[in-house]
Amino acid sequence: MQSLPQIVNIAAYKFVTFDDTVAQRPRFQGLCMDLGLKGTILLSPEGINLFLAGTRASIDQFLAFLRSDPRFADVEVKESVSEKQPFNRMLVRLKREIITMKHPLIKPELGRAPAVEATTLKRWLDQGHDDQGKPVVMLDTRNAFEVDVGTFENTIDYRIEKFSEFPAIVEREKDALNDKTIVTFCTGGIRCEKAAIHMKNIGYESVYQLEGGILKYFEKVGGAHYQGDCFVFDHRTALNPQLRETETRQCFACRAVVTPREQLSPLYIEGKSCPHCATAATAASVA
């Protein structure tokens, strides 16, 4: 019996002036449909953000098309594989920002904050300080429910519900953190790039973004200094440090992350309810 081909999953983004998004949208949509790809592409005046899945040949053809545009010739891609297609449909959407921070003056293409590669970060965490001897503090820029699936050891987690909350919080915390080296991180690099630029703009002296985010860190060095898995926005829900799908699931009723243990509850009905929303509904009806 012949095995099914593996599905290649890619995540990529780039901040760059992209002022013809309306004209480009049907080109992206048409090509992806022709290639049988599924996922989401966000087109914005500030750049592109994409999550796609398909066969190796289709992904390679899409990347050749994308990189034929000089604006995206050097786009970096994070890859993983899965046995099944993790997306239901193909969407190409127009957005004001590819990651909403509500700070339009941040333009990463005009100059990035310093970035630290995965191998260098691991070495810093191994030795307990950066190359100048300053203590290293990991700062998670993701939403609280993502952090709960997994994060770096001893990380700062502000329990934000949306990224637009981040600027005010880090401005308030500046005095407590400014004698340390801060490394911002997220799933694939897009949030932490904007976060690090904002922090530099408001006066943080030593702040880096983790190049390529958690997914690139897993790809380069595995799970060293990381606890748990990494939440991803597709039907796989979470990837382990080997970039393989885990048993963690997301409730399609309330969007809560449901652990394997919570899936044993009679309140967990796949696609309908989980202990989080069922318990909340029960409490509300009693009140």
Buried (B, 14 or more C-beta within 10 A) or exposed (E): EEEEEEBBBBBBBBBBEBEEBEEBBEEBBEBBEEBEBBBBBBBBBBBBBBBBBBBEEBBEBBBEBBBEBEBBEEBEBBBBBBEEBBBEEBBBEEBEBBBEBEBEEBBBEEEBBEBBBBEBBBBBBEEEEBEEEBEBBBBBBBBEBBBBBBBBEEBBBBEBEEBBBBBEEBEEBEEEBBEBBBBBBBBBBBBBBBBBBBBBEEEBBBBBBBBBBBBBBBBBBBBBBBEBBBBBBBBBBBBBBEBBBBEBBBBEBBEBBBBEEBBEBEBBEEEEBBBBBBEEBEEEEEE
